[in-house]
């Protein structure tokens, strides 16, 4: 006998590190609505994205496949509807499925598995960030300097957009008050993504707390990270700007918590909590100033670690699940909830099943990076207490997350850990050949560069930073700015 079908509400934010969420142990940030969701469901304490940058991360989320398998490398290789998403599977089964908010796919015309797209953000001009494809040599990304300038209390186009998205989500859910058929809704907010400008009422909550990062820049720094730092310029942060930026980040987290609270209140007001499975997550994290880094694009926990909370039918209440999970697990979760089968070649597992099992600390998690600022392909394996990071053509990194959860001590070249490093590299090579993947990524990126006038023209045009909301034009910063 099949279980009764339930509604599904998937809420995603952008650039929310799990380290700034009270139900993950942060005692400063105020996130009452997400904390309440956690109390009536399960918190996955070791959740990760599969690519720490927007576009390919969202493609992995949609398809349940690793980025190197589907060919989504960077912010200029957006999802176009192939391979099929969980939305396609729901559509075939007759379940209404739609999106409200940021998608970061190619455009609104591609058949990506949604019956409707409300207020979608897609990559700029259907093309995206071509500058991120230029990797040999790495260009200087001057737009990154604005991260230290566009900070503090105030209002942005993103803040306005997020309120609109939340309002549309509430309206849509309330329209389902008398529905007898199950539905699936994907709601995607932008905050706490930069610019780090928070609405004043939320900024002021943290203004006098003198928040500051705790981890200094490593000395010496790994050459892969040093190359990225020389590409994505952020050396204009002063201690005061850092304090303001971090205060804004905290403010933005409370801002999105407030908006999510309104969405969850709509579900509760219609008495749909017992028939709706809710997932909260983010497409990747943010370095939040640790090691003098902002944004994402590396494998430190702040960047690659994400929040992941589930509540609703068949989800344990008040549980903290320590089994490592990642965004590719959401595809089989959605299909499992809809009583649909998942192809055996998909690498993920249903989070519902994982939540109801004993913790498996040795479950392998994989993440990769081939986008802006990366001199060569980067690959991460998390297994048990260990995190192994493999860089094509460079020395590896190894961190013992059990004794060193803040990743302050790189053990990658220490002889006494050589066996651990070798075993984890072997785990990586069961998933992919990093040298081949690196080569394939760069070949695809070279083709994109040529389609856009060649490397010289792309670098001259420059980058625009964050993708703007609908109706707002991107602002480029080039070598001539």
C-alpha positions in Angstrom: 0.0 0.0 0.0 1.4 3.3 -1.1 1.7 6.1 1.5 -0.5 9.2 1.1 1.1 11.8 -1.1 2.1 15.1 0.6 2.8 18.6 -0.4 6.4 19.7 -0.7 7.8 23.2 0.0 11.5 23.7 -0.7 12.9 27.0 0.4 16.4 28.0 -0.7 18.5 31.0 0.1 21.8 32.1 -1.4 25.1 32.2 0.3 23.9 31.2 3.8 26.7 29.4 5.7 25.3 27.0 8.3 27.7 28.6 10.8 25.3 31.6 11.1 22.1 29.9 12.3 21.1 29.4 15.9 20.0 25.8 15.5 23.5 25.0 14.2 25.1 26.4 17.4 25.5 30.1 16.7 24.4 31.8 19.9 24.5 35.3 18.5 22.3 35.3 15.4 18.5 35.5 15.8 16.7 33.1 13.6 13.5 32.1 15.5 11.5 30.8 12.5 14.2 28.5 11.2 14.9 27.4 14.7 11.3 26.5 15.2 11.3 24.6 11.9 14.3 22.7 13.2 12.6 21.8 16.5 9.7 20.2 14.8 11.9 18.3 12.3 15.5 17.2 11.6 18.7 19.2 11.3 21.4 17.7 9.1 24.5 19.0 10.9 27.0 18.0 8.2 25.3 19.3 5.0 27.3 20.5 1.9 26.8 21.9 -1.5 28.4 20.0 -4.4 29.8 23.2 -6.0 30.5 26.3 -3.9 29.2 28.8 -6.5 25.6 29.6 -7.6 24.9 28.3 -11.1 26.5 24.8 -11.1 25.4 24.2 -7.5 21.8 24.9 -8.5 22.2 22.5 -11.5 23.3 19.7 -9.1 20.3 20.5 -6.9 18.0 20.3 -9.9 19.4 17.2 -11.5 20.7 15.2 -8.6 24.0 14.8 -10.5 27.5 16.0 -9.9 28.5 19.0 -12.0 31.3 17.2 -13.9 28.7 14.6 -15.0 26.2 17.1 -16.3 28.8 19.6 -17.6 27.8 22.5 -15.3 31.2 24.1 -14.5 30.6 27.8 -13.6 28.3 30.7 -13.8 28.3 30.6 -17.6 27.1 27.1 -17.9 23.5 27.4 -16.6 20.9 24.6 -16.4 18.8 24.4 -19.6 16.6 21.4 -18.8 19.0 18.7 -19.5 19.6 16.3 -17.8 16.1 16.1 -16.4 15.3 17.6 -13.0 13.1 16.4 -10.2 10.5 18.8 -11.6 10.2 16.8 -14.8 9.5 13.6 -12.8 6.8 15.4 -10.8 5.2 16.8 -14.0 5.0 13.3 -15.5 3.3 12.0 -12.4 0.7 14.8 -12.6 1.8 16.7 -9.5 1.7 20.5 -9.9 5.2 22.0 -9.5 6.4 25.6 -9.8 9.0 28.1 -8.6 8.9 31.5 -7.1 12.1 33.5 -7.0 15.7 33.0 -8.0 16.5 30.0 -10.3 19.8 31.1 -12.0 19.0 28.9 -15.0 19.5 30.0 -18.6 16.1 31.6 -19.2 12.3 31.3 -18.6 11.7 29.5 -21.9 13.6 26.3 -21.3 11.6 23.3 -20.2 13.3 22.9 -16.8 10.5 21.0 -15.0 8.3 23.8 -13.7 4.6 24.4 -14.6 5.2 28.1 -13.8 8.1 30.5 -12.9 7.2 33.5 -10.9 9.7 36.4 -10.5 12.6 34.2 -11.8 16.2 35.4 -11.8 18.2 33.8 -14.6 21.8 34.3 -15.7 22.5 37.7 -17.4 21.4 37.7 -21.1 21.1 33.9 -21.0 24.9 33.7 -21.0 26.1 34.5 -17.5 29.6 35.3 -16.2 31.9 34.5 -19.1 34.8 36.1 -17.3 34.8 33.2 -14.9 35.7 30.9 -17.8 39.0 32.6 -18.2 41.4 30.5 -16.2 44.8 30.5 -18.0 46.0 33.0 -16.9 43.5 34.1 -14.3 42.2 37.7 -14.8 41.9 40.3 -12.1 38.2 40.6 -11.0 38.0 44.3 -10.2 34.3 44.1 -9.3 35.1 42.1 -6.2 36.5 45.3 -4.6 32.8 46.5 -4.3 32.2 43.9 -1.7 34.0 46.1 0.9 32.2 49.2 -0.4 28.6 48.2 -0.7 28.0 47.5 3.0 26.0 48.7 6.0 22.4 49.5 6.8 20.1 50.4 3.9 18.0 49.0 1.1 18.9 47.1 -2.0 17.2 45.8 -5.1 17.7 42.3 -3.6 15.9 43.3 -0.4 12.9 44.5 -2.4 13.0 41.4 -4.5 13.1 39.0 -1.6 10.0 40.7 0.0 8.2 40.3 -3.3 9.2 36.6 -3.5 8.0 35.9 0.0 4.7 37.8 -0.7 4.1 35.8 -3.8 4.8 32.5 -2.0 2.4 33.4 0.8 -0.3 34.3 -1.8 0.3 31.1 -3.8 0.1 28.9 -0.7 -3.1 30.5 0.5 -4.5 29.9 -2.9 -4.2 26.1 -2.1 -6.5 26.3 0.9 -9.1 24.1 -0.7 -6.8 22.0 -2.9 -7.2 18.2 -2.6 -4.3 17.4 -4.9 -0.6 17.4 -3.7 1.7 20.2 -4.9 5.4 21.1 -4.9 6.7 24.6 -4.6 10.3 25.8 -4.8 10.8 29.2 -3.2 14.2 30.8 -3.7 15.4 34.0 -1.9 18.6 35.9 -2.5 19.8 37.1 0.9 22.2 36.9 2.6 24.1 37.1 -0.7 26.1 40.3 -1.2 25.9 43.2 -1.4 26.1 43.1 2.3 23.5 45.9 2.9 20.8 44.9 5.4 17.5 46.6 6.1 18.1 49.0 9.0 15.8 47.3 11.5 17.8 44.0 11.1 21.2 45.7 10.9 20.6 47.5 14.2 20.1 44.2 16.0 23.8 43.5 15.7 25.2 47.0 15.3 26.7 47.1 18.8 28.0 43.5 19.0 31.3 44.3 17.4 31.3 41.1 15.3 34.6 40.1 13.8 36.1 37.0 12.1 38.2 34.8 14.3 40.5 33.1 11.8 43.5 34.9 10.2 44.8 34.4 6.7 47.0 31.3 6.5 50.8 31.8 6.3 51.9 30.5 4.0 48.7 30.1 2.0 48.0 27.2 -0.3 49.0 28.3 -3.9 45.5 27.5 -5.3 43.9 29.8 -2.7 46.6 32.4 -3.2 45.9 32.4 -7.0 42.2 32.9 -6.3 42.9 35.8 -3.9 45.0 37.5 -6.6 42.1 37.1 -9.0 39.1 38.0 -6.8 40.4 41.2 -5.3 39.3 41.8 -1.7 42.3 43.5 -0.3 40.4 46.7 0.4 38.7 45.4 3.5 39.7 47.3 6.6 38.9 46.1 10.2 36.0 48.7 10.3 34.7 47.6 6.9 34.9 44.0 8.0 32.9 44.7 11.1 30.2 46.5 9.1 30.1 43.8 6.5 29.7 41.0 9.0 27.1 43.0 10.9 25.2 43.3 7.6 25.5 39.6 6.9 24.0 38.7 10.3 21.3 41.3 9.6 20.5 39.7 6.3 20.2 36.3 7.8 17.6 37.6 10.3 15.9 39.3 7.4 15.4 36.1 5.5 14.4 34.3 8.6 11.7 36.8 9.0 10.5 36.3 5.4 10.6 32.6 5.8 8.6 32.9 9.0 5.8 34.6 6.9 5.8 31.7 4.4 5.8 29.1 7.2 2.9 31.0 8.9 0.9 30.6 5.7 1.3 26.9 5.8 0.4 26.7 9.4 -2.7 29.0 9.0 -4.1 26.6 6.5 -3.4 23.6 8.8 -1.1 22.1 6.2 1.9 21.4 8.5 0.9 17.7 8.9 0.6 17.2 5.1 3.5 19.3 3.8 7.1 18.3 3.8 9.3 21.4 4.2 13.0 21.6 3.3 15.2 24.6 4.0 18.7 24.9 2.5 21.1 27.2 0.7 22.9 26.8 -2.6 26.3 27.3 -0.8 27.8 29.1 2.1 29.9 32.3 2.6 33.4 32.8 4.0 32.0 35.6 6.2 35.5 37.3 6.4 37.3 34.3 7.9 40.9 34.2 6.6 40.1 37.6 4.9 37.8 35.9 2.5 34.3 36.8 1.5 31.8 35.0 -0.8 32.3 31.4 -1.6 34.5 29.5 -4.2 36.6 27.3 -1.8 36.2 24.2 0.3 36.4 25.7 3.8 33.4 24.8 5.9 32.1 28.4 5.9 32.0 28.3 2.1 31.0 24.7 1.2 28.9 23.9 4.3 25.2 24.7 4.1 22.1 24.5 6.4 19.7 21.7 5.7 16.5 21.3 7.8 13.5 19.1 7.1 10.1 18.9 8.8 6.8 17.2 8.0 5.4 13.7 7.4 7.9 10.9 8.1 10.6 13.2 9.4 11.9 12.6 13.0 11.0 15.5 15.4 13.8 17.3 17.2 16.6 15.2 15.7 20.1 16.2 14.8 21.3 13.9 12.0 25.1 13.7 11.8 25.3 11.7 8.6 27.0 13.9 6.0 24.6 14.9 3.2 24.6 17.2 0.2 22.4 19.0 -2.3 22.3 16.0 -4.7 20.3 14.2 -2.0 17.3 16.5 -2.5 16.5 15.0 -5.9 15.8 11.5 -4.5 14.1 13.0 -1.5 11.5 14.9 -3.5 10.9 11.8 -5.7 10.7 9.5 -2.6 8.1 11.8 -1.0 6.1 11.7 -4.2 6.3 7.8 -4.3 8.4 7.9 -7.5 11.4 5.8 -8.3 14.9 7.2 -8.7 17.3 6.1 -11.4 20.1 3.9 -9.9 22.8 6.0 -11.5 21.9 9.0 -9.3 24.5 9.3 -6.6 22.2 10.8 -3.9 19.9 9.2 -1.3 16.6 10.2 0.1 17.1 12.5 3.1 13.9 11.0 4.6 15.5 7.6 4.6 18.8 9.0 6.0 17.0 10.9 8.7 15.2 7.7 9.9 18.4 5.6 10.0 21.3 5.5 12.5 24.0 8.0 11.7 26.6 7.0 9.1 29.6 9.2 9.8 31.6 7.6 7.1 29.3 8.5 4.3 31.3 10.1 1.5 30.5 13.6 0.4 31.9 15.1 -2.8 32.2 18.7 -4.0 34.1 20.3 -6.8 35.0 23.7 -8.2 36.0 24.9 -11.7 34.8 28.4 -11.8 36.0 32.0 -11.3 39.4 32.3 -9.6 40.4 28.6 -9.9 43.7 28.0 -11.5 42.9 24.3 -11.8 40.1 22.0 -10.8 39.5 21.6 -7.1 37.8 18.5 -5.5 36.7 17.8 -2.0 36.1 14.5 -0.2 34.5 14.5 3.2 34.6 11.1 5.0 34.3 10.6 8.7 36.5 13.1 10.6 38.6 13.9 7.5 38.3 16.4 4.7 40.6 15.9 1.7 41.0 18.6 -0.9 42.6 17.7 -4.2 43.9 20.4 -6.6 45.0 19.3 -10.1 48.8 20.0 -10.4 49.2 21.2 -6.8 49.7 19.7 -3.4 46.6 18.5 -1.5 45.1 19.7 1.7 43.9 17.5 4.6 42.0 18.6 7.7 40.9 16.6 10.7 37.5 18.0 11.4 37.3 16.0 14.6 40.1 17.7 16.4 40.3 20.8 14.2 36.8 21.8 13.2 37.9 25.3 12.2 40.5 23.9 9.7 43.5 25.8 11.1 46.0 23.0 10.6 46.6 21.7 7.1 48.0 18.1 7.3 48.2 17.5 3.6 52.0 17.2 3.4 52.6 15.7 6.8 54.2 12.2 6.4 52.3 10.7 9.3 49.0 11.3 7.5 50.2 10.0 4.1 48.0 6.9 4.4 44.9 9.0 5.1 45.6 11.2 2.1 46.2 8.3 -0.2 43.0 6.5 0.9 40.9 9.6 0.4 42.4 10.3 -3.0 41.4 6.7 -3.9 37.8 7.6 -2.8 37.9 10.6 -5.0 39.1 8.6 -8.0 36.1 6.2 -7.6 33.9 9.2 -8.3 35.9 10.8 -11.1 39.4 11.3 -12.7 40.3 14.8 -11.6 42.8 15.4 -14.4 40.3 14.4 -17.1 37.5 16.5 -15.5 39.8 19.5 -15.2 40.7 19.1 -18.9 37.0 18.8 -20.0 36.0 21.8 -18.0 38.7 24.0 -19.5 37.9 22.8 -23.1 34.2 23.7 -22.6 35.1 27.0 -21.1 37.4 27.8 -24.0 34.6 27.2 -26.4 32.3 29.6 -24.4 35.1 32.2 -24.4 35.5 32.0 -28.2 31.7 32.3 -28.7 32.0 35.6 -26.8 34.8 37.2 -28.8 37.9 35.6 -27.3 39.7 35.9 -24.0 41.0 39.5 -24.7 37.5 40.8 -25.4 36.0 38.9 -22.4 38.6 40.3 -20.0 38.3 43.8 -21.4 34.5 43.7 -20.8 35.1 42.5 -17.2 32.7 41.1 -14.7 29.5 42.3 -13.1 29.6 40.5 -9.7 26.1 39.4 -8.6 23.3 38.7 -11.1 20.7 41.5 -10.6 17.0 40.9 -10.1 14.5 41.4 -13.0 14.5 44.9 -14.4 17.9 45.8 -13.1 20.9 46.0 -15.4 24.3 44.5 -14.4 27.2 46.9 -13.8 30.5 45.7 -15.2 34.0 46.5 -13.9 36.7 46.0 -16.4 40.5 46.5 -16.7 39.6 50.0 -18.0 37.4 50.9 -15.0 
